Amino acid sequence: KVVLLPGRWQPLHVGHEWLIQRELDKGKRLVVGIRDTPITDSDPYSTDIRKRMIEYRYQDENVEAWIMPDIEAISYGRKVGYEVREADDIPAEVFAVSATEVRSGNRANVSEKVKEFMINEGLWAEYSS
């Protein structure tokens, strides 16, 4: 079994990494579901870039990145061998992380591995705060 974490990941930031690490710390195998969204101002990175970013960040860890259709809802009938969990213990400093700010140039909430990936891909200039 796996834990599915669907999202846009535009880009992967420390808030996302907190959620992923929380499950890894429980010994879980994760599938990061990358919603196949069109490129827009609020979704500037292609699904391929996001998939490779996650794979780069989590190489040699129990995390897979899958591209999935864009979703409007998650609907289910009754519990049939899985649960739906919402993190209710997110630290305030993690909850405050904004991908919008990251896309606007604030790189403070992005891990070194993600910065390295984005710079190596030519998507970001050398370290800007």
C-alpha positions in Angstrom: 0.0 0.0 0.0 1.0 3.6 -0.5 0.1 7.1 0.7 -1.1 9.3 -2.1 -0.4 13.0 -1.9 -2.0 14.8 -4.8 -1.2 18.4 -5.6 0.1 20.9 -8.1 3.7 21.2 -6.7 4.2 24.6 -8.3 7.0 24.3 -7.2 7.8 21.8 -4.4 8.5 23.8 -1.2 9.3 23.2 2.4 5.5 23.0 3.3 5.1 20.1 0.8 8.4 18.5 2.1 7.0 18.7 5.7 3.9 16.6 4.6 6.1 14.1 2.7 8.6 13.8 5.5 5.8 13.2 8.0 4.7 10.1 6.1 8.2 8.9 5.5 8.9 9.2 9.2 6.0 6.7 9.7 7.7 4.3 7.3 5.2 4.9 4.5 5.8 4.5 0.8 4.5 7.6 -1.0 3.1 8.5 -4.4 3.2 12.2 -5.1 0.4 12.8 -7.6 1.2 15.7 -9.9 -2.0 17.2 -11.3 -1.6 17.7 -15.0 -2.5 21.4 -15.1 -2.0 23.7 -18.1 0.9 26.2 -17.9 -0.4 29.5 -16.6 1.0 32.4 -14.5 0.0 30.5 -11.3 1.1 27.1 -12.8 4.3 28.0 -14.6 6.1 24.6 -14.5 5.2 21.7 -16.8 4.2 18.4 -15.4 7.5 16.9 -16.7 9.6 19.5 -14.8 7.6 19.0 -11.6 7.9 15.2 -11.9 11.7 15.4 -12.4 11.9 18.0 -9.5 10.3 15.6 -7.1 12.3 12.6 -8.3 15.5 14.6 -7.9 14.6 15.8 -4.4 13.6 12.3 -3.3 16.0 10.1 -5.1 16.9 7.1 -3.1 13.8 7.6 -0.8 10.5 5.7 -0.8 8.8 8.4 -2.9 7.4 8.0 -6.5 6.1 10.9 -8.6 3.2 10.2 -10.9 1.4 12.5 -13.3 -2.3 12.3 -12.8 -5.2 14.0 -14.5 -6.2 17.4 -13.0 -8.9 16.8 -10.4 -11.9 18.9 -9.3 -12.7 16.7 -6.3 -12.0 13.5 -4.5 -15.2 11.5 -4.1 -15.5 8.1 -2.4 -18.3 6.0 -1.1 -17.4 4.1 2.0 -14.1 3.2 3.6 -12.8 0.2 1.8 -9.3 -0.4 3.0 -8.0 3.2 3.1 -8.5 6.4 5.0 -8.6 10.1 4.1 -6.2 12.0 6.3 -5.9 15.8 6.7 -2.8 17.0 8.5 -4.1 18.9 11.5 -0.7 19.4 13.2 1.0 21.6 10.7 3.4 24.0 12.5 2.4 27.7 12.0 5.7 28.5 10.2 5.1 25.6 7.7 1.4 26.5 7.2 2.5 30.0 6.3 4.6 28.9 3.4 3.3 30.2 0.1 4.1 28.8 -3.3 2.8 32.1 -4.7 5.7 33.8 -2.9 8.2 31.3 -4.2 7.0 31.8 -7.8 7.3 35.6 -7.2 11.0 35.1 -6.4 11.2 34.4 -2.6 13.3 31.3 -2.5 13.5 31.2 1.4 10.9 28.4 1.6 12.5 26.1 -0.9 15.0 23.4 0.1 18.6 23.4 -1.2 17.9 20.3 -3.3 15.0 22.0 -5.1 17.0 25.2 -5.6 19.8 23.1 -7.1 17.4 21.4 -9.4 15.8 24.6 -10.6 19.1 26.3 -11.2 20.5 23.3 -13.0 17.4 23.2 -15.2 18.0 26.9 -16.0 14.6 27.9 -14.5 16.1 30.0 -11.8 19.2 32.2 -11.7 21.9 31.5 -9.1 20.7 31.8 -5.6 18.4 34.7 -5.0 16.8 35.0 -1.6 
